[in-house]
Amino acid sequence: MELNVKRSKFASVSALAVSALLLGGSYASAAAEVTTEQLKVGLDGVWILIAAVLVLLMQGGFALLEAGSTRMKNAGHVAGKTVLTLGICAIAFWMFGFGLGFGETNGFFGTTGYFFGGDESTSASLFSSLSASDVPITIKFLYQMAFAAISLAIACGGFAERAKLSIYMIFGFIFTIIIYPVAAHWVWGGGWLAKLGMQDFAGSAVVHMQGATAALIATILLKPRLGKYSPDGKPTLIPGHNQVYSVLGVILLWIGWFGFNPGSTLGAVNDGFFGYIAVTTQLAAAAGAVAALLISWMVFGKADIPSMLNGVLAALVAITGACAFVEPWAALVIGAVAGVITFFTASWVERMGIDDPIYAFSVHGVAGIWGALSTGLFAAPALVDTVGVGKSGLFYGGGVDQLLVQLIGILGVFAFVAVLSLLVLGILKWTIGLRVAEEEELVGLDMSEHGTYGYPEQMKALQAHEATLNRKADDTLQS
């Protein structure tokens, strides 16, 4: 967006006043020599660095949510692999991901900027797709890396409670080096979908649907967890071990989303547009929470907390792509619809024999599709002009043009990620195998993969109790 001169002057005067108050007159004198443009670069950089930290904080949310949603015997493993995949993503994104995603385009992938060196003087020529923002290239790298890590975390959710640790490592590298950055380049790096005018401001399709598509392929190839389905094919409830952890995880993710969506302005010193995006984000999440809880109450006769949590996340996923293009009332509609859709698709996926322990495809995939489509319906003309991408939505007289572009983008990203994920995971399944042995799954991945339980005292007590029950059963049989 164009720099608003009045707001820039106000920001400059305010910053100097704060300097004088906090650090004394001598520093204020030196600070007075800073130009308005330098001050803008500094403030923008600090804001995006804070936004990057907020997005990285979402990894803590995923750790709590996924650990709480799975069984006690796998809790340490599920939480710990979040740290592992974050480390893998950072290295792989530095090597090739950043360049493939945001380097100079040939229409399909970036061709410059591999093994990112952080040289500010060459950033304009290597990463022209990011040149609209004057934030230092090193901070842009950290911010985009945090996005890639979110998508990988979603993808790895499909592996929960039965995949080998080595699969997380191998697939994590390949996903971050090849799959994620190529699809991101199509939309954000000047690729073919960007040329079509696809609207996906912070990544309903690029980040969330992409990760969920990989998770779906993994879930199908891994097959259901032991005991998930009865002999007649009906799903059996396998509840998570700590609902409070899941709630805390969702709250952390909700907070982190204010780095995810508003931070995607890649600037703070403008007309306050990042604040507007924060409002649409908050309204959508609130609507998703309420709508999902109410629909669960209607269907189950009880207000289901996991359904409400999924509704919050689904709404946040849906508004991620639309947050800059829609008015507040539309954000409420988008969030509420996402919460309801996710409630029903989660049950449908389970009935189809697909065991998705953390509902990755329902929450991030289906809601991501809805979010990407929603701008084709609700994109407001004034906001489209502000962002400068695509056309107005159907409900604002824009016709179906933008809706068709969004649909093409969704189908293109889904097909690309699904085919490559199937190829990579299929080869891994055929060569080293995706799944742990049956006895390892029964004892729990905490012990079989790491040699210790996340809850050692509780698990020892549980095993002692089970041993006592087995001895009593043997005694009964013998007598």
Summary of the structure (lengths in Angstrom):
residues: 479
radius of gyration: 23.8
end to end distance: 82.4
largest distance: 93.3
contacts: 1854
relative contact order: 0.13
helix: 75%
strand: 1%
